[in-house]
Amino acid sequence: MQIGNWIIQPWSRKNCIYRIIAIFLAVLWLFWGLVLVQEGNRLQQRIEALQLEAQRKEEMARREAVYRRAAMGRQQDSSSVQNAVDAVLQ
């Protein structure tokens, strides 16, 4: 096995520590990769939740605007009829 300029021969008492260090570094590297992937997934879920919340707020604002427009239209219709009746009565 070769790490950089170091060449590690098969298992022996001389290179046991180097092999353990190399295995430890490899396991640590894999663990670090898994942590990065999990953190990326968490961030992606947060982003999707924020986007969904923003869409929900926009939809609620749109519905509220439609409701207000309809209420104002009903109010204007009733006031215009009232004015027409008042004009006939006068």
C-alpha positions in Angstrom: 0.0 0.0 0.0 1.3 3.5 -0.9 0.3 6.7 0.8 2.1 9.6 -0.8 5.9 8.8 -0.7 5.4 6.1 2.0 5.2 2.5 0.9 3.6 0.3 3.5 4.5 -3.4 3.2 2.0 -6.2 4.2 1.1 -6.6 7.8 4.0 -6.8 10.2 4.8 -5.3 13.6 6.8 -2.5 11.9 3.9 -1.2 9.9 0.9 -2.0 12.1 0.6 1.5 13.4 0.7 3.0 9.9 -2.0 0.6 8.7 -4.2 1.4 11.7 -3.7 5.1 11.0 -4.5 4.6 7.3 -7.7 2.6 8.1 -8.7 5.2 10.7 -8.2 8.0 8.1 -10.3 6.1 5.5 -13.1 5.5 8.0 -13.0 9.1 9.1 -13.1 10.3 5.5 -16.2 8.1 4.9 -17.9 9.3 8.0 -17.2 12.9 7.0 -18.8 12.2 3.6 -21.9 10.8 5.2 -22.2 13.8 7.5 -22.0 16.2 4.5 -24.6 14.2 2.6 -27.0 14.3 5.6 -26.5 18.0 6.2 -27.2 18.6 2.5 -30.4 16.7 2.8 -31.4 18.6 5.9 -30.7 21.9 4.1 -32.7 20.8 1.0 -35.7 19.9 3.2 -35.5 23.3 4.9 -35.4 25.0 1.6 -38.4 23.0 0.3 -40.3 23.8 3.5 -39.6 27.5 3.1 -40.7 27.4 -0.5 -43.9 25.6 0.3 -44.6 28.1 3.1 -44.0 31.0 0.7 -46.4 29.4 -1.9 -49.0 28.9 0.8 -48.8 32.5 1.9 -49.0 33.7 -1.7 -52.1 31.5 -2.3 -53.7 32.9 0.9 -53.0 36.5 -0.2 -54.4 35.8 -3.6 -57.6 34.2 -2.1 -57.9 37.1 0.3 -57.6 39.6 -2.6 -60.2 37.7 -4.7 -62.6 37.7 -1.6 -62.1 41.4 -1.1 -62.7 42.2 -4.7 -65.9 40.1 -4.6 -67.1 41.8 -1.4 -66.4 45.3 -2.9 -68.3 44.3 -6.1 -71.3 43.1 -4.0 -71.1 46.4 -2.0 -71.0 48.5 -5.2 -73.8 46.5 -6.8 -76.1 47.1 -3.8 -75.2 50.8 -3.5 -75.8 51.3 -7.2 -79.3 49.7 -6.9 -80.0 51.8 -3.9 -79.0 54.9 -5.8 -81.2 54.0 -8.7 -84.2 53.4 -6.4 -83.5 56.7 -4.7 -83.4 58.4 -8.1 -86.8 57.0 -9.0 -88.3 57.9 -5.7 -87.2 61.5 -5.8 
